[in-house]
Amino acid sequence: MNRPKIITHMHIAIDGKINGPHLQTEESHKSQREYYNLFLGENAYYNQHKGWLCGTETSAIITGYKKPELDETVTEVPEGDFIAVDDAAMYYFTLDGLGRLGWEKNTFKYFETEAHVVELITEKTSAPFKDMLRRKNISYIIAGEERVDLAVALEKIKAYFDMPELMVNGGGGINWSFMTEGLVDEVSLVITPIADGDANSQPLFAYNEKYNKPTPVAFNLEASQVLDDGSVWLRYQVKK
């Protein structure tokens, strides 16, 4: 498979949670900046990628849970993928197999980084939704019939954007899907020195009984480092 190297790069609390009340604390804000600097900062450690990928739930938060502005009278659009911008400095890829994200523009800004949005959709995604993406100049890649095929999506990302690396930045469900399909090469964790005990917060990895199983995966520790704010940065290679 001709795909980018996949690095799961995540910011987590000591208890392994990726969201929850701890995100609003001073400690978490400092740690998030350290996390950002490692893959998007001026002197980023990870510098061979031109984008990062998140799941639908993460993107729903980014879009404020807005519904897409659809023209239901549209019955067809041109066939195939739609690459609106092929020379962006950075791309934000998001899974959206059901076509439910209400983007208002074709870029997303994270700290100082502005990235062009690329939707990963399916053959079943509706014509009105694809029409909405085209009207807003948002790129989309079709991968899979009813569910986004991650392997196909990665091959297309490699072909369109010639990326040696791609960062995968969760949620837990998409992180685990990439892992169980054997598509992750490295795991990078920035562990902020805080926890909140929220049992409903999402963990780093979370299986979905519709798609995968809670199958153990082992790792080799490659490096560890204490960051300036007291967070710990761990890098693991996945045991194949």
Residue pairs with C-beta under 8 A, 6 or more apart in sequence:
1 151
1 154
1 155
2 155
2 158
2 159
3 151
3 154
3 155
3 157
3 158
3 183
4 49
4 154
4 157
4 158
4 163
4 164
4 165
4 166
5 48
5 164
5 165
5 166
5 185
5 186
6 154
6 165
6 166
6 168
6 178
6 183
6 184
6 185
6 186
7 46
7 49
7 165
7 166
7 167
7 168
7 184
7 185
7 186
7 187
7 188
8 167
8 168
8 169
8 170
8 175
8 178
8 179
8 184
8 186
8 187
8 188
9 35
9 38
9 39
9 46
9 52
9 167
9 168
9 169
9 188
10 18
10 35
10 169
10 170
10 175
10 187
10 188
10 189
10 190
10 204
11 18
11 31
11 32
11 35
11 190
11 192
12 18
12 189
12 190
12 191
12 192
12 204
13 20
13 22
13 28
13 191
13 192
13 194
13 195
13 196
13 201
14 191
14 192
14 193
14 194
14 195
15 195
15 196
15 197
16 203
16 204
17 195
17 196
17 198
17 201
17 202
17 203
17 204
18 170
18 171
18 172
18 201
18 202
18 203
18 204
19 201
19 202
20 196
20 198
20 200
20 201
20 202
21 196
21 198
22 28
22 192
22 194
22 195
22 196
22 198
23 32
25 194
27 192
27 193
27 194
27 229
27 230
28 192
28 194
30 192
30 229
30 231
31 190
31 192
31 193
31 194
31 227
31 229
31 231
32 192
33 111
33 229
34 190
34 227
34 228
34 229
34 231
34 233
35 190
35 231
36 110
36 111
36 113
37 43
37 44
38 44
38 45
38 46
38 188
38 190
38 233
39 45
39 46
39 49
39 52
39 167
39 188
40 52
40 90
40 110
40 111
40 112
40 113
46 165
46 167
46 188
48 163
48 164
48 165
49 163
49 164
49 165
49 166
49 167
50 88
50 89
50 90
50 91
50 161
50 163
51 90
51 91
51 92
51 93
51 115
51 118
51 157
51 161
51 163
51 166
51 167
52 91
52 92
52 93
52 115
52 166
52 167
52 168
52 169
53 92
53 93
53 94
53 95
53 120
53 166
53 167
53 168
53 169
53 174
54 92
54 93
54 94
54 95
54 168
54 169
54 170
54 171
54 174
55 94
55 95
55 170
55 171
55 173
55 174
56 94
56 95
56 96
56 97
56 98
56 100
56 101
57 171
57 173
58 94
58 169
58 170
58 171
59 94
59 95
59 96
59 101
60 100
60 101
62 108
63 101
63 102
63 103
63 104
64 102
65 102
66 102
66 104
67 100
67 102
68 99
68 100
68 101
68 102
68 103
68 129
68 132
69 102
69 132
70 126
70 128
70 129
70 131
70 132
71 128
71 131
71 132
72 128
73 128
74 127
74 128
74 131
75 127
76 127
77 127
77 130
77 131
77 134
80 142
81 139
81 140
81 141
81 142
81 156
81 160
82 130
82 133
82 134
82 139
82 140
83 139
83 141
83 160
84 106
84 116
84 134
84 137
84 138
84 139
85 106
85 116
85 137
85 139
86 160
86 161
88 115
88 116
89 114
90 113
90 114
90 115
90 116
91 115
91 116
91 117
91 118
91 161
92 107
92 108
92 110
92 115
92 116
92 117
92 118
93 118
93 120
93 153
93 157
93 166
94 101
94 117
94 118
94 119
94 120
95 120
95 148
95 174
96 119
96 120
96 121
96 125
97 120
97 121
97 122
97 124
97 125
97 144
97 146
97 147
97 148
98 125
99 121
99 125
99 126
99 129
99 130
101 119
103 117
103 133
103 136
103 138
104 136
105 136
106 116
106 117
106 136
106 137
106 138
106 139
107 114
107 115
107 116
107 117
108 114
108 115
108 117
109 115
116 139
117 138
117 139
118 138
118 139
118 140
118 141
118 157
119 133
119 138
119 139
119 140
119 141
120 140
120 141
120 143
120 148
120 153
121 129
121 130
121 140
121 141
121 142
121 143
121 148
122 142
122 143
122 144
122 145
122 146
122 147
122 148
123 142
123 144
123 145
123 146
124 145
124 146
125 140
125 142
130 140
133 139
133 140
141 153
141 156
141 157
141 160
143 149
143 150
143 152
143 153
143 156
144 152
144 153
147 211
150 177
150 178
150 181
150 183
151 181
151 183
154 166
154 183
157 163
157 166
168 174
168 175
168 178
168 184
170 202
170 204
171 202
171 206
172 202
172 203
172 204
172 205
172 206
173 206
173 207
173 208
175 204
175 205
175 206
176 205
176 206
176 207
176 208
176 212
177 208
177 211
177 212
178 184
179 205
179 217
179 238
180 207
180 212
180 213
180 215
180 217
181 212
182 240
184 238
185 237
185 238
186 222
186 235
186 236
186 237
186 238
187 219
187 234
187 235
187 236
187 238
188 233
188 234
188 235
188 236
189 204
189 233
189 234
189 235
189 236
190 227
190 231
190 232
190 233
191 231
191 232
191 233
191 234
192 229
192 231
193 230
193 231
193 232
207 213
207 214
217 238
217 239
218 238
218 239
219 236
219 237
219 238
219 239
220 236
220 237
220 239
221 234
221 235
221 236
222 235
222 236
222 237
223 233
223 234
223 235
224 232
224 233
224 234
224 235
225 232
225 233
226 232
226 233
227 233
